[in-house]
Amino acid sequence: MTTDITALADTLQAKGHLPNDWDEAFRSVLRERFIPDRIWVDEHDDGHDVALDRASEPQRWRAAVYSNRVIVTQFDDGDTVWPDVGYRPTSSCSMPSAVLGMLDALDVRAGMRVLEIGTGTGYNAALLAARLGDEQVATVEVDPVLAEQARSSLIAIGCTSTVVCGDGAAGWRVGAPFDRVIVTAAVKLGRVPYSWVKQTTPGGVILTPLKTDFTTGPLLAFVVGQDGTATGRAVPLRVAFMEMRAQRTPVINWDGMRWDDPDADLSHTDVMPWTTLGNEAPRWATAVAVPSCRYELWPRTPGRNPRHGVAWLGDPLSGSWASVIPAETDDRYEVRQSGPRRLWDEVEAAYSWWLDQGKPTLDQWRFTVSPDRQTATVATIADHGALR
């Protein structure tokens, strides 16, 4: 009889998501051993999490656990109690294809020591330990409740890897140096903790998701040099992770805003906002150049005609905002801006810069982390000019 883990592994393998190097480890670690009895899951991939209870719906719970889906295990740092669905997911077991993609990008080999930042359920650490050995893996979790749950889950399967409760930004100096550091929380651009670099052997790799206020960014692989500087570039895998808790930023209630506010300053542009904001390459250039800014596109439903929508920009720190809507002609757009910052003007300038540079993709960006400076530059620019 085919088991659930075998069926999931076979499905992922058929789709190219299960690397050969990770096949044995993946099939040997049962995901269910790291999933609480009460969870939230987006069963229909429609952006809506529903609460599931193993006791009352065991088959449905098991189907979710052995699907290629994210399993949310905590909302709002534990303040939201199941079955209520909270506002901000704060812990989860990532979708297996993303887990395997990151582990593959980490490029581990026998004998390497790995530090994981963000233990979560402990599932990722268990996979690493199954591949490398328990003593080769240490993992850090900031939430004491989650750390204890993960430690218990690992012990229950006989895994003795070290679980440290502490701020992941500090790494784990006691166990350093490490050959690899893998981060399962998004780190802000310009705020990659230098402690990770210090605790990684020269030639070692730090794999971390990056984000900005504007958008989730690439998954970066940094190589640590002999001079103590880490140089990074994007890997092909795209992931989206929760922010490191110490780096969280305010959110914006878009639904409470009025796009046609008569007190806003009105102007026009011929730059289509859906092209600028909706595509990865220009959006990333904007993200680097326009700090403390968020965006939202209405309608939220993919495939709907943007000719009848609204593109929003907002800065929760200054209270500035902008809205862009189609004008009467196909190649013109109405822009309304309010507050001390002219957010659309900043976005349009960043888009113009991106065009002038030859439309660089995310793969052309290079990132450095040194003791006193962090930079993001486009590799095709001769003088390595940076937007920062």
N, C-alpha and C positions, 0 to 999 in steps of 0.2 A: 504493500500500500504506500502510495506517495504521501509523505508528510507535508505539513504546511510550509516548513522551512525549505524543503526540497522543491516544492512547487514554486515558491517565491524565487528561490535561487535560479531555477531553470528558466523562469520568465525573464528575470533580469539578464541572465546569460544570453538568452535568445535575442534580446534587444541591445546587446553590447555593453551592458552596465556592470557586469561582473568580471573584473580582470582575473586572469588566470592565477596570478600571485595571491589573490585574496579568496579564491574559491573555497579552499579547505577551511579557512578560518570562518568565513561567512556561514557555511553550512554547519559548523560545529557550535555556533553560539545562537541559542534560541532567543529571538527578539522578545518573546512573551515574558521571559524572566526579568526583563527590565521595564516592563510597562505596568503601571498601577492598574488596579481593578476598575477604577473610575477615571475616564479619560474624555477628551473632546477630539473630534475628528471631522474633517470636511469630506464627507462621504461622496458627494456628488461633484466635487471640484468646482463649486459655485461661489466660494468665498465665505461660506457660512458653516461654522463649527457647530456640531451637535454633541450633546452629552451621551456617553455610552457607559453602561454598568455591566461588568462581567457577570455578576450574580444573576441579574434579571434577563440579560440578552447575551448569553455566552457565545453563540454562533456568530452573531453580529460583531461582538467585541473581537473575536478571534479573526474574523475576516478583515477587520480594520487593521489589526496588528500585523497581519501577514499580507498587507497590500503595500504598494509603493507610495505610501502617503505619510505625511507628517502626523504624528500623534502628539497633540498638546497635552501636557501633564500639569501645567500650572498657568493660571492667569493672575496678573496684577500682584506678583510676588507672594501669592498665596492668600491675598485678601478676598478674592472671589472664591466662594465655596461651591463646589460641584453640587447640583447640576447647572447653576447659573453660568452663563457665558460672559466672561469679562471683556474689558476693553483692550487690554494689552497682553498678548501671550508672553510669558516670562520663562517658560521652560518647555522643552519638547524633545521628542525622539525624532530626529530628522528623517526625511524620506530615504529609504535604503539606497536608491540610485545616487543621491547626493552624498551620502556617507561614503559609499564605495568610490565615487569620483574623487572626493577629497583624499581618501586614503591612497588611491592610486597616484594622485599628484604629489603626495608626500614623499614617494619614492624611498620607502624604507628597505633596509636589508638586514640580514641576520647580524646580531651583535650590536645594533644601534640602540641608543637610549632615547626615549621619546617623552616629552612633556606635553600634556594636553591642557589647554586653558578652556575651562567650561565643561565640567563633568556631566552636568545634566542628569540623565538617567543612569549613566555608567555604561551604556551599550557600546559606545565608540571605544572606550577604554578596554572593554572586554574583547573587542575585535583585535585591537592592537596587541593585547596580551596573548591572544590565541596565536597570533602570527610570530611575535618576537619573544614571548616569555614574560611571565608576570613581573619579574624583577627588573625588566627593562622599561617599564611603563609607570609614570606618575601622572596624576591628574589633579587639577585644582578647581574647586567650586566655591563661589562666594556665598551661596545660600546654605546655611547650616542644616536646614531640613533636607534639602536636596542632596547635600554631601553625605549625610547619614543614610538616606535611602539608597543612594548609589553604592556606598560602602557595603551595606547589608546585601544588596543584590549581587555584588561581585563576590562576596564571601560565600553566598549561597550556591554559587556555581564552582566554588573552589579556587577563585582567583584572588591572589594576595597582592595585587598591584597597590601602590600607595595612593590613597585619596587624601588630599590636603584641603581643609576648609580655610579659605583665605581669599584675598583680593588677587584675581588672576593677573592684574596689571603688574604685580610684583614678581610674577613667576614663582619659582621655588628654588631659592638660592642654595638651600641645604643639599639638594640633589644634583646641582649643576656640576659640570657642564652636560648639555644634551646635544645629540646629533640632529634631532628634529624637534621642532615645536609646532604643534597644530592647534589652531584657535577656532573654537566653535561659537564665537560671538563676533558681531561686526565691530570693527575698530574705526574710529573717526580718522579721516585724512589729516595728517599732521600730528596725530596723537598716538602713534604706535609706540608702546612702552619700550624704552631703551633697555630695560631690564631683560627683555627677551633676547636682545642682541648680545648682551653681556653674558647670558647664561647658555649661549649656543657656541659650539666649537667652531673655529674658523673652517669654512667650507660647508658648514651645516646649513640647514634650510628652516626657515620660519614660514609656515603656510597660514595665511590669515585672510578672512573676508574684510574688505574695506568699504566704508560708506562715507557719505557726506550728509549735510542737512538736506540737500536737494534730492539725492537718490542713493539707492544701494549701488555699490561700485563693484569692481572686479574681485575675484579671488586672486590674491597675490602670493607669489613664491619669492621670498627674499633669500639671497645667499649671503652669508656673513663672511666678510673679508678679513684678512690678517690685520688690517688697520682699525678694526672695530666698526666699520661702516657696513651696513646691510644694503644691498642693491636688489630691488624687486621689479618684477614684471607680471602682467596678468597671465593666468593660465586659461586655457579654453573653456573650462567649466564655469558656468554662471550659477551662483548661489545667493540666497538671501537669508541672513541670520538676524536674530534679535541683537540689539545694541548691548555693548558692555554696560553694566548697570551704572558705573561711575560716569559714563559718557552720554547718558540719555539727555535728550533735548525736548523742549515743550512741543506740544501738538497744536494743531489749528482746527477749529470747528468750522469747516468750510460751509456746512449747511446753514450756519447762522449768519452768513455774509450775503450782501446784496451786490450783485455784479454791476447793476446799473445805477449805483448810488449817484444822485445828482450833484453831490458835493465833490466828487472825484474829478481830477483833471482829465479832460478828454483830448486824445490825439489819434493819429492813424498810422498804420504800418503796412508794408507790403510783404513782411516776413510772416509766413504761415506758422502759427504757434504749434500746431500738431506735428509739423515736420521737425521743428526745433526741439520740442520737449518729448516727443514720442519715439525718437530714434536714439539708440544707445550712444553713438559716437558724438553727435553734437550735445546731447544731454550731459555726457560726462565732462566735456569742455566747459559747459555752463556750470556744472556742479563745482568744479575747481575754482572758477572765477567769481562765483556769486555766493559767498558764504551766508549762513543763517537765512536760507531761503528754502521754501517748500513749493511744490507745484501740485496741481490737481487738474485733471481733464474731465470735463463733462461733455457728453454722457459717459458714464463709467462702463457701460456695456461695450465690449470689443466688437468692432464691425459696424457700429452705428455711425451714421453720417456726421462727421465733425462740423459740417457746414452749419449745423444748427446747435452747436455746443458752445461751451465756455471754457477757456483756459485760464486757470487761476495761478497766481503767485502770491506768496505771503511770507512775511518775516515776523515771527512771534515776539522777537525782542524789541523791535522798534514800532511794531504795529502797522508797518507799511504793507500795502497790498496792491495788486494789479489784476485786472480782468481783461481778457481779449476775446472778442467775438467777431464773427464774419460781418462785414459791412454789406452794403447793397450790391457792390460789384464783386466778382469772384476773386480778384487779386488784391483786395483791400480789407483791412481789419480795424475795428474800433478798439482803441486801448484806453482804459481808465486806470489811473494811478492815484494812490492816496498815501500820505505819510511822508516822513523825511527822506525815504529812499525812493528813487524811481526804478522799481524793480524790473519792469519790462525793458527800460533803457539799458540796464545792466545785462540782462539776458541777451538782448539784441547785439550788444557790443561783443559779448562772448561768442555769439554765433558768427559774427563777422570775422573775429579772430580765427575761429575754427576753419572758416572758408579760406582765409588768407594762408593758413598753414597747409593747405592741400587736403582738407577733410581727414585728419588723422583718426584712426580707429583706436580703440582701447589698447589693442596689442602694441601700439607704437609708443605708449607712455612708459616712462621709467620712473621708479620711485627710490629714494634713498633715505636711510635713517642713520644719523650719526649722533654722537653725544650731545651736540648743541644745535642741530638743524635737521629738518626734514623737508624734502623737495619732491615735486611732481613735475616732470619735464617731458617734452615730446622729442623722441629720439631723432626725428628727421630734421629738426632745426639745427643748423650748423653751430650756432652759438649756445645751444642748449637753453634757450630762453624759457623761463618757467612762468606759468600762471600760478601765483601763490599769494 
